[in-house]
Amino acid sequence: MLSDAPDSAYVAAGASIADSAEALYAEAELIVKVKEILPAEFGFLRAEHVIFTNIHAAADRVQLDRLLEVGLTAIAAEETHEFGSPNSVLAGEVGALEGARLVLAPHGGSGRHFMAHYGAPAAKALVIGLGGVGRGALRTLLGLGLSVVGLDVSPGAQREAMLTWHKQEFQAFDISALAAHLDDADLVVNCVLWDKQRKDHLITRKMLKRMRPGAVIADISCDPAGAIETTRATKWEDPVYEVEGIRHFCVDNIPGAAPATASAGYAEALLPFVTQIAEHGPIRACRQNRWLARGLTCAGGELILEEAGRFQNRPFTPLAGFLKRHAAA
């Protein structure tokens, strides 16, 4: 699963290389991927398949319908990370770097340098959320020399960040201080994962009008109409759009900019799960590992993932009841 490894390296390690995706699906039982199941793959699916990948079923009803129709077992890899996605820090680092680049004048930014020089202050960045993604963003921004304000609901996260970066131009506050720091920020980096059921926002469209000309929003979490009301996902080919004069960088696969590193982190995190599924089967493996069980999306045409059921307003079987019913599996 390493993006910079040639086919010959896989063969040397004992793997077989399929001629096509269709051939792979025809021969394999356990399918491990990075992306969701794409429409081009729908026709290859069989009931015997066990799918382990980033499914994001709640936001993709078409894909979920197909998984349920086929009756296969699917486990969402994005739900299985005990300490957050293995590439969340990478997303924070790269996303913040792109945000800092967009602050420069040739890209339409305020024209402030990322370091203080000649009496002119460094660009000011606002980082919302100080978890894994936020810590990655802080590492990049403070390493470059920006002046940074971090916001979080957790006093512990604020305190930890302040202790880590006490020698840098950094302050941390409760999220309630957002309004006090939004107006003069050159860059806002959102690292908060927003509940899909919520209808409110941390930054509304109306609030954009208060921001300084040339300001940038880098929404690393990239929840459409989530913490940032005006967020919509973009791709690296066309990563930036503008709303109310504020440029938005909302690439939904930021680690894809560093695939060699990202794939190494992803493979390292998923390998123990893959081994457990292969040795014990998906249902027994889920009973043994509560983090793997968190990602159990569907099996035998039955929807299990609560988030998808509630978000799409469709019936689902609670996880505990499903595993109890299949205790002998």
HELIX and SHEET records of a PDB file:
HELIX    1   1 ASP A    7  ALA A   12  1                                   6    
HELIX    2   2 ALA A   21  GLU A   27  1                                   7    
HELIX    3   3 PRO A   39  PHE A   44  5                                   6    
HELIX    4   4 ALA A   57  ALA A   59  5                                   3    
HELIX    5   5 ARG A   61  VAL A   70  1                                  10    
HELIX    6   6 ALA A   77  GLU A   79  5                                   3    
HELIX    7   7 SER A   88  LEU A  102  1                                  15    
HELIX    8   8 ALA A  105  HIS A  107  5                                   3    
HELIX    9   9 GLY A  132  LEU A  144  1                                  13    
HELIX   10  10 PRO A  155  THR A  164  1                                  10    
HELIX   11  11 ILE A  175  ALA A  177  5                                   3    
HELIX   12  12 LEU A  178  LEU A  182  1                                   5    
HELIX   13  13 ARG A  205  LEU A  208  1                                   4    
HELIX   14  14 ILE A  254  ALA A  257  5                                   4    
HELIX   15  15 PRO A  259  HIS A  280  1                                  22    
HELIX   16  16 PRO A  282  GLN A  288  1                                   7    
HELIX   17  17 ARG A  290  ARG A  294  1                                   5    
HELIX   18  18 GLU A  306  GLN A  312  1                                   7    
HELIX   19  19 LEU A  319  ARG A  325  1                                   7    
SHEET    1   A 5 LEU A  30  VAL A  32  0                                        
SHEET    2   A 5 VAL A  50  THR A  53  1                                        
SHEET    3   A 5 THR A  73  ALA A  76  1                                        
SHEET    4   A 5 LEU A 296  ALA A 299 -1                                        
SHEET    5   A 5 GLU A 302  LEU A 303 -1                                        
SHEET    1   B 7 PHE A 170  ASP A 174  0                                        
SHEET    2   B 7 SER A 147  ASP A 152  1                                        
SHEET    3   B 7 LYS A 124  ILE A 128  1                                        
SHEET    4   B 7 LEU A 187  ASN A 190  1                                        
SHEET    5   B 7 VAL A 216  ASP A 219  1                                        
SHEET    6   B 7 ILE A 246  PHE A 249  1                                        
SHEET    7   B 7 VAL A 240  VAL A 243 -1                                        
END                                                                             
